[in-house]
Amino acid sequence: MRDVFKIGDVTVKPGERASVEFKVPDLYTHTGITMPISVIHGKKPGPVLFVSAVIHGDEINGAEIIRRVLHSKKIKSLSGTLVAIPVVNIYGFINKTRYLPDRRDLNRSFPGSEKGSLAGRMANIFLREIVSRCNFGIDLHTAAIHRDNLPQVRAVLDDPDTERMARAFTVPVILNTNIMVGSLRESAEDMNIPIVVYEAGEALRFNEVAIRAGFDGVISVMRELGMLRKQVRRKPRPEPVVAKSSTWVRAPQSGLLRAMAPLGASVKKDEVLGIVSDPFGEKEENVLAPASGIIIGKTNIPLVNEGEALFHIAIFARKDNAGEQVEEFLDEMDPATDDVPASEPTIV
């Protein structure tokens, strides 16, 4: 029989689920507030995995991904322990904003401290009480407000376990990115806990393709870690393509953007991605791709100022192959292509 799993003041026996409410600082109205956590402690031994979302309070796709994971029949035979945190930044979530009330970014405030700012205290609580009890981690994100991200994984591939998780996530694009100072990824790496970041969709919006891809990715990583039985697919998904670099294309002038290249499009160097003009159309400038690659992020608002980021392009050693991978992936995740009814209603 496995040992019990302890988190906060809650003890979870093997084969049981538990809901945990972690106390965080009160609102200034003297209203108490907690961070909700769900723990599934399998009967069989295995790793402890945390899956977190809404570290940025307006990035809500991850909360729905975690809900689907927790309600999936697949995890009834769980080996190991799943620690799910659907809403880390509860303050930003309530106020529909990226930041905490002290105007700090929680994902730039790790490792934090017990006596620091509100953001620092939240980061410290999360690391000390949750992350430190785990062996692996998945952090779910979206693009910022008025921006959209193609489903992608960001990870440091120098670590074999991190690379294994990234490749198992089943999205077509992996960015081998540098770690931002003060991020959860940086602190997890310092604690020798492999972690991958999933990015997809837009802030304050549900995106069915992003949610489906995230759900499949989390389940696939759990299979790779031995927490769930591996599944043999009739048609294996193609291996993800690792981007060697990425670049942002910025507005050449202020004005109204007429975008011509969609998210996921394969583009060539110097291809016209859009046109920025003044409201009268008297002055127009083309937005050109600085390199060949795949558009993995773009702005959704056509009102732009000079220098604003418009398109995010991932650059690959084999662009044609990457384009095919992305197209096949998007077709598979598109609800319109379902051959059988999905287990969850499609969000439209």
C-alpha positions as CSV (number, residue, x, y, z in Angstrom):
1,M,0.0,0.0,0.0
2,R,1.3,3.5,-0.9
3,D,1.9,6.1,1.7
4,V,-0.7,8.9,2.1
5,F,-0.1,12.2,0.3
6,K,0.0,15.3,2.5
7,I,-0.6,18.8,1.3
8,G,-1.5,21.7,3.5
9,D,-3.5,20.3,6.4
10,V,-5.1,17.6,4.2
11,T,-4.1,14.0,4.1
12,V,-5.1,12.0,1.0
13,K,-5.2,8.2,1.1
14,P,-4.3,6.0,-1.9
15,G,-7.2,5.7,-4.3
16,E,-8.8,8.9,-3.0
17,R,-9.5,12.4,-4.2
18,A,-9.4,15.6,-2.1
19,S,-10.1,19.3,-2.6
20,V,-7.7,21.6,-0.8
21,E,-8.2,25.3,-0.1
22,F,-4.9,27.0,0.4
23,K,-5.3,30.2,2.4
24,V,-3.8,33.3,0.7
25,P,-3.9,36.9,1.9
26,D,-7.4,38.4,2.4
27,L,-8.9,41.0,0.2
28,Y,-8.8,44.5,1.6
29,T,-12.6,44.2,2.3
30,H,-11.6,41.7,5.0
31,T,-13.0,38.9,2.8
32,G,-11.1,35.6,3.1
33,I,-9.8,34.1,-0.1
34,T,-8.2,30.7,-1.0
35,M,-6.4,29.0,-3.9
36,P,-8.4,25.9,-4.9
37,I,-6.5,22.6,-5.5
38,S,-7.6,19.1,-6.4
39,V,-5.5,16.1,-5.6
40,I,-5.9,12.6,-7.0
41,H,-3.7,10.1,-5.2
42,G,-3.6,6.9,-7.2
43,K,-3.5,3.4,-5.6
44,K,-0.4,2.5,-7.6
45,P,3.0,4.1,-7.1
46,G,4.2,6.7,-9.6
47,P,5.5,10.3,-9.9
48,V,3.8,13.4,-8.5
49,L,2.8,15.8,-11.3
50,F,1.4,19.3,-10.8
51,V,-0.7,20.9,-13.6
52,S,-1.2,24.6,-13.0
53,A,-3.2,27.3,-14.8
54,V,-4.1,31.0,-14.6
55,I,-0.8,32.2,-13.1
56,H,-1.8,35.1,-15.3
57,G,-5.3,35.9,-14.1
58,D,-6.8,36.4,-17.5
59,E,-5.4,33.3,-19.2
60,I,-8.4,31.1,-18.7
61,N,-8.1,28.2,-21.2
62,G,-5.9,26.3,-18.8
63,A,-8.7,26.2,-16.2
64,E,-11.0,24.4,-18.7
65,I,-8.2,22.1,-19.7
66,I,-7.7,21.0,-16.0
67,R,-11.5,20.6,-15.5
68,R,-11.6,18.2,-18.5
69,V,-8.6,16.3,-17.1
70,L,-10.2,15.9,-13.7
71,H,-13.5,14.7,-15.2
72,S,-11.8,12.3,-17.7
73,K,-12.4,8.6,-17.3
74,K,-8.8,8.1,-18.3
75,I,-7.5,9.1,-14.9
76,K,-9.5,6.4,-13.0
77,S,-6.5,4.1,-13.3
78,L,-4.0,6.7,-12.2
79,S,-0.6,5.6,-11.0
80,G,1.2,8.3,-8.9
81,T,-0.4,11.6,-7.9
82,L,-1.9,14.4,-9.8
83,V,-2.0,17.9,-8.2
84,A,-4.2,20.2,-10.2
85,I,-4.3,24.0,-9.6
86,P,-6.8,25.5,-12.1
87,V,-6.5,29.0,-10.8
88,V,-3.2,30.1,-9.2
89,N,-3.7,33.9,-9.5
90,I,-7.1,34.0,-7.9
91,Y,-6.9,37.8,-7.5
92,G,-6.3,38.4,-11.2
93,F,-8.9,35.8,-12.1
94,I,-11.6,37.6,-10.1
95,N,-10.7,41.0,-11.7
96,K,-10.2,39.6,-15.2
97,T,-6.7,40.9,-15.3
98,R,-3.2,39.5,-15.9
99,Y,-1.7,41.0,-12.8
100,L,-2.0,40.9,-9.0
101,P,-3.5,43.8,-7.1
102,D,0.0,45.1,-6.4
103,R,0.4,45.5,-10.2
104,R,3.1,42.8,-10.3
105,D,3.3,39.8,-12.7
106,L,3.2,36.6,-10.6
107,N,5.2,34.8,-13.2
108,R,8.1,37.2,-12.8
109,S,8.0,37.1,-9.0
110,F,9.4,33.6,-8.2
111,P,10.8,32.4,-5.9
112,G,9.3,35.1,-3.8
113,S,9.5,35.3,0.0
114,E,7.3,35.0,3.1
115,K,7.7,38.7,3.9
116,G,7.9,40.3,0.5
117,S,5.2,41.8,-1.8
118,L,1.8,40.2,-2.4
119,A,3.2,38.7,-5.6
120,G,6.3,37.5,-3.7
121,R,4.2,35.9,-1.0
122,M,1.9,34.2,-3.5
123,A,4.9,32.8,-5.4
124,N,6.5,31.6,-2.2
125,I,3.3,29.8,-1.1
126,F,3.0,28.1,-4.5
127,L,6.6,26.9,-4.5
128,R,6.8,25.8,-0.9
129,E,3.4,24.2,-0.5
130,I,2.8,22.7,-4.0
131,V,5.7,22.6,-6.4
132,S,8.2,21.3,-3.8
133,R,6.0,18.2,-3.3
134,C,6.1,17.3,-7.0
135,N,8.5,15.5,-9.4
136,F,7.2,17.1,-12.6
137,G,5.1,20.1,-13.7
138,I,3.0,21.4,-16.6
139,D,2.1,25.1,-16.6
140,L,-0.8,26.2,-18.9
141,H,-0.8,29.6,-20.5
142,T,-2.4,31.6,-23.4
143,A,-1.3,34.7,-25.2
144,A,-2.0,38.1,-23.7
145,I,-5.2,40.1,-24.2
146,H,-5.9,40.8,-27.9
147,R,-3.3,38.3,-29.0
148,D,-3.6,34.7,-30.1
149,N,-1.1,31.8,-29.9
150,L,-0.9,28.7,-31.9
151,P,-0.7,25.6,-29.6
152,Q,2.9,25.2,-28.7
153,V,5.2,24.0,-25.9
154,R,8.0,26.0,-24.5
155,A,10.8,24.2,-22.7
156,V,14.5,24.0,-22.1
157,L,15.5,20.9,-24.1
158,D,19.0,20.5,-22.5
159,D,17.3,18.4,-19.7
160,P,16.4,14.9,-21.0
161,D,13.3,14.6,-18.8
162,T,12.0,18.1,-19.9
163,E,12.6,17.2,-23.5
164,R,10.8,13.9,-23.1
165,M,7.7,15.7,-21.6
166,A,7.8,18.4,-24.4
167,R,7.9,15.9,-27.2
168,A,5.1,13.8,-25.5
169,F,2.8,16.8,-25.4
170,T,1.7,16.2,-29.0
171,V,1.6,19.8,-30.2
172,P,3.4,20.4,-33.6
173,V,5.8,23.1,-32.4
174,I,8.3,23.2,-29.6
175,L,10.2,26.4,-28.8
176,N,13.5,25.7,-27.1
177,T,13.3,29.0,-25.2
178,N,15.4,30.7,-22.6
179,I,14.0,30.9,-19.1
180,M,12.7,34.3,-18.0
181,V,14.1,35.6,-14.7
182,G,11.6,35.3,-11.9
183,S,9.4,32.8,-13.7
184,L,8.0,29.5,-12.3
185,R,10.1,27.7,-14.8
186,E,13.3,29.2,-13.4
187,S,12.4,28.3,-9.9
188,A,11.3,24.8,-10.8
189,E,14.6,24.2,-12.7
190,D,16.5,25.4,-9.6
191,M,14.6,22.7,-7.6
192,N,15.4,20.1,-10.3
193,I,11.8,19.7,-11.2
194,P,11.3,19.3,-15.0
195,I,8.5,21.6,-16.3
196,V,7.0,22.4,-19.6
197,V,4.9,25.4,-20.5
198,Y,1.9,25.1,-22.9
199,E,0.8,28.2,-24.8
200,A,-2.4,28.4,-26.8
201,G,-5.3,30.8,-27.5
202,E,-6.1,34.2,-26.3
203,A,-6.6,35.8,-22.8
204,L,-10.2,36.0,-21.6
205,R,-11.4,33.7,-24.4
206,F,-12.2,30.0,-24.6
207,N,-10.7,28.4,-27.7
208,E,-11.9,24.8,-28.4
209,V,-8.8,23.9,-30.5
210,A,-6.4,25.2,-27.8
211,I,-8.4,23.4,-25.0
212,R,-8.5,20.1,-26.9
213,A,-4.8,20.2,-27.7
214,G,-4.0,21.1,-24.1
215,F,-6.1,18.2,-22.7
216,D,-4.6,15.7,-25.2
217,G,-1.1,17.0,-24.3
218,V,-1.6,16.7,-20.5
219,I,-2.9,13.2,-20.9
220,S,-0.1,12.2,-23.3
221,V,2.5,13.5,-20.8
222,M,0.9,11.5,-18.1
223,R,1.2,8.4,-20.3
224,E,4.8,9.2,-21.0
225,L,5.5,9.5,-17.2
226,G,3.9,6.1,-16.5
227,M,0.9,7.6,-14.7
228,L,-1.6,6.3,-17.3
229,R,-1.5,3.3,-19.5
230,K,0.0,4.0,-22.9
231,Q,-2.3,4.0,-25.9
232,V,-1.6,2.7,-29.3
233,R,-3.1,5.1,-31.9
234,R,-4.3,3.9,-35.3
235,K,-2.5,6.8,-36.9
236,P,0.5,8.0,-34.9
237,R,0.8,11.7,-34.6
238,P,3.9,13.2,-36.4
239,E,6.9,14.1,-34.2
240,P,6.8,17.8,-33.1
241,V,9.2,20.1,-34.8
242,V,11.7,22.1,-32.7
243,A,12.0,25.7,-33.7
244,K,15.6,26.9,-33.8
245,S,14.6,30.4,-33.1
246,S,11.6,32.8,-33.3
247,T,11.2,36.5,-34.1
248,W,8.5,39.2,-33.7
249,V,7.4,41.3,-36.7
250,R,6.5,44.8,-35.6
251,A,4.4,47.6,-37.0
252,P,6.4,49.8,-39.4
253,Q,4.0,52.7,-38.6
254,S,1.0,53.5,-36.5
255,G,-2.4,52.9,-38.1
256,L,-5.0,50.2,-39.0
257,L,-3.7,46.7,-39.7
258,R,-5.2,44.6,-42.4
259,A,-3.8,41.2,-41.6
260,M,-3.5,38.8,-44.5
261,A,-1.7,35.8,-42.9
262,P,-3.6,33.7,-40.4
263,L,-2.3,31.9,-37.3
264,G,-0.5,28.7,-38.3
265,A,0.3,29.9,-41.8
266,S,3.6,28.9,-43.4
267,V,5.2,32.1,-44.7
268,K,8.3,32.9,-46.8
269,K,10.9,35.6,-46.2
270,D,9.7,39.0,-47.5
271,E,6.1,37.8,-47.9
272,V,3.5,40.4,-47.2
273,L,1.7,39.5,-43.9
274,G,-0.5,42.6,-43.8
275,I,-0.8,46.3,-44.5
276,V,-0.8,49.2,-42.0
277,S,-2.5,52.3,-43.2
278,D,-3.9,55.5,-41.8
279,P,-7.7,55.7,-41.6
280,F,-7.8,57.5,-45.1
281,G,-5.5,55.0,-46.8
282,E,-3.2,57.9,-47.9
283,K,-0.1,56.3,-46.3
284,E,0.3,52.5,-46.4
285,E,3.2,50.3,-45.5
286,N,3.5,46.6,-46.0
287,V,4.3,44.3,-43.1
288,L,7.0,41.9,-44.4
289,A,8.1,38.6,-43.0
290,P,11.8,38.9,-42.0
291,A,12.3,35.2,-42.3
292,S,10.6,32.0,-43.5
293,G,8.7,30.1,-40.9
294,I,5.3,29.5,-39.2
295,I,3.1,32.1,-37.6
296,I,2.7,31.0,-34.0
297,G,1.3,34.2,-32.6
298,K,-0.5,37.3,-33.8
299,T,-2.4,40.3,-32.7
300,N,-6.2,40.2,-32.9
301,I,-6.7,44.0,-32.7
302,P,-6.2,46.0,-35.9
303,L,-5.4,49.3,-34.1
304,V,-1.7,49.4,-33.9
305,N,1.1,51.8,-32.8
306,E,4.5,51.9,-34.5
307,G,6.7,49.2,-33.0
308,E,3.9,47.0,-31.7
309,A,4.3,43.3,-32.1
310,L,2.0,42.0,-34.8
311,F,3.2,38.5,-35.8
312,H,5.4,35.9,-34.0
313,I,7.2,33.7,-36.4
314,A,8.9,30.4,-35.5
315,I,11.9,29.5,-37.7
316,F,12.8,25.9,-38.5
317,A,15.6,24.1,-40.2
318,R,12.9,22.3,-42.4
319,K,10.1,24.8,-42.9
320,D,8.1,22.7,-45.4
321,N,7.9,19.8,-42.9
322,A,6.9,22.1,-40.1
323,G,4.1,23.6,-42.2
324,E,2.7,20.1,-42.9
325,Q,2.9,19.2,-39.2
326,V,0.9,22.3,-38.2
327,E,-1.8,21.8,-40.9
328,E,-2.3,18.2,-40.0
329,F,-2.5,19.0,-36.3
330,L,-5.1,21.8,-36.8
331,D,-7.2,19.6,-39.0
332,E,-7.2,16.9,-36.3
333,M,-8.2,19.3,-33.5
334,D,-10.9,21.1,-35.5
335,P,-14.3,20.1,-34.0
336,A,-15.8,20.2,-37.5
337,T,-13.7,17.1,-38.4
338,D,-14.9,14.9,-35.6
339,D,-15.9,11.5,-36.8
340,V,-17.5,10.5,-33.5
341,P,-19.2,12.7,-30.8
342,A,-16.6,14.3,-28.4
343,S,-16.8,13.4,-24.7
344,E,-17.1,17.1,-23.9
345,P,-19.5,19.5,-25.6
346,T,-17.8,21.8,-28.1
347,I,-17.3,25.3,-26.9
348,V,-18.2,27.8,-29.7
